[in-house]
Amino acid sequence: MSEQTIEIIKQIRHQHPGNLMARHFDEHLYRQFDAAKRQRFDQMIASGIENRDSQMGIYAMQPGDYDDFAEMIDPMIRDFHAIKGEIRQQHDWDTTAKICDLGAIDPRLKDVSMRVRVARNVANFPLPGAMSRNERVEFENQAVAAFDQLIANPTFGGSYLSITPGSAHEISAQEYERRVAAHQMFKDMSADKYLNVAGISADWPHGRGMYVSSDQDFLVWVGEEDHLRIMAMQHGGNLNALFARLHDGLEVLSQLLPAFATSPAYGNVTSCPTNLGAGMRASLHLQLPKLAADMDNLKQQAKQLGLAVRGAGGEHSGAGAGGLVDISPSARLGVTEMQIMQRLYDGTAQLWAMENR
Ligand code: ARG
């Protein structure tokens, strides 16, 4: 099996040079792994082998994988995040230091859909790709115990909605669809070819659900690509308030949960190496009818500004009505939370100027 794996990876390297797992796979290191370690590694790269068009092509299965396989993975991580020197993730949540009010760019940006989320995994469970069905449900129960306390909190009180069959918090299929349509709940993961091969979507929908605050602006996904995706969603233009909302909720919630998995170099440990570091994705939905008429060109221009552009329907979707697109800073690792907020603000100002030129 191993010899075959090595041959296939060599083929992928030629046919799909964008697959970073294949690009940096080190045959020599792999041969030094004992049988158990090879088996672990084979599971991590299964998605990138089966899905040759992968950009990253590797997922961590255990919180310690970034340490245990550091030599092999570090070059892949560096390539994706374009980091050459020492990597030491820093954090900065001082949301009052710089005012980032989109309304100051243009009053028309006072009421946009804003969202910021962070990925977190607890250290005492395997990562989602390696969890058994029992572990998924057990983790959900631990999260529910935390939410039971959060419900009593005056600013973060709300409810937990589970899609685990038979859960005491189970919602109907219609309620689930309604929450997906409202962009609150995550989509059926078993439709994602990358997650399927990685085992991350296994046992769907067991162990999955979401917490939502009564004012609907603080949400926590349970059992998606990471154990937890914690987010703040608001309509407005005040990025400082949005980020402060997330940070406050994160502080309260982390007191109620087992310790999160972190690494000195990579910061927050995530299933996918593309999300390491701040583990944060901050985005706006903007109508850019002129620029979005040529999505490829828009993506190119946004890239120069450190931004990624998606359609309004999420990863791999096209522009929506009136040129509605989702823009977010691309950098995750080696940048602080506040640098991400600032990049989103500055990049939006630049794109807005180009659109209205
Ligand atoms: N595994 C996929 C790839 O390597 C997805 C990468 C980024 N997306 C994500 N949701 N983590 O192309």
Residues whose N, C-alpha, C, O or C-beta is under 5 A from the ligand:
A	BS01	LIG	D53 S54 Q55 M56 G57 I58 Y194 C272 T274
